Amino acid sequence: MGKYQLDSKGKAAVAKYHEKNKPAQFDKKQQLEKLRAQYLEKKQKQNDE
């Protein structure tokens, strides 16, 4: 067992802390869609020149 063990009150406090401080969920599909849009815009500009 671990050196530091929490009682149920301590576990709840830790869970609450991590829930509040976790970073925003990274959305891979949204990121790919954004990159694709940037690529298409760049490609369109190159074709226009």
C-alpha positions as CSV (number, residue, x, y, z in Angstrom):
1,M,0.0,0.0,0.0
2,G,1.0,3.6,-0.5
3,K,2.8,5.7,2.1
4,Y,0.1,8.4,2.0
5,Q,-3.5,7.1,2.2
6,L,-6.5,9.4,2.1
7,D,-9.7,8.9,3.9
8,S,-13.0,9.3,2.0
9,K,-13.1,13.1,2.8
10,G,-9.6,13.5,1.4
11,K,-10.4,11.5,-1.7
12,A,-13.4,13.7,-2.4
13,A,-11.3,16.9,-2.0
14,V,-8.7,15.5,-4.4
15,A,-11.3,14.5,-7.0
16,K,-12.9,18.0,-6.7
17,Y,-9.5,19.7,-7.2
18,H,-8.7,17.7,-10.2
19,E,-12.1,18.1,-11.8
20,K,-11.8,21.9,-11.4
21,N,-8.2,22.1,-12.7
22,K,-8.2,19.7,-15.6
23,P,-7.6,21.4,-18.9
24,A,-10.2,21.7,-21.5
25,Q,-10.8,18.5,-23.5
26,F,-8.8,18.5,-26.7
27,D,-11.0,17.8,-29.7
28,K,-8.9,16.1,-32.4
29,K,-11.6,16.2,-35.0
30,Q,-12.1,19.9,-34.6
31,Q,-8.4,20.5,-34.8
32,L,-8.1,18.5,-38.0
33,E,-11.0,20.4,-39.5
34,K,-9.3,23.7,-38.6
35,L,-6.0,22.6,-40.2
36,R,-7.8,21.4,-43.3
37,A,-9.6,24.8,-43.7
38,Q,-6.2,26.6,-43.4
39,Y,-4.6,24.3,-45.9
40,L,-7.4,24.8,-48.4
41,E,-7.3,28.6,-48.0
42,K,-3.5,28.5,-48.6
43,K,-3.9,26.3,-51.6
44,Q,-6.6,28.6,-53.1
45,K,-4.3,31.6,-52.7
46,Q,-1.5,29.8,-54.5
47,N,-3.8,28.9,-57.3
48,D,-5.1,32.4,-57.7
49,E,-1.5,33.8,-58.1
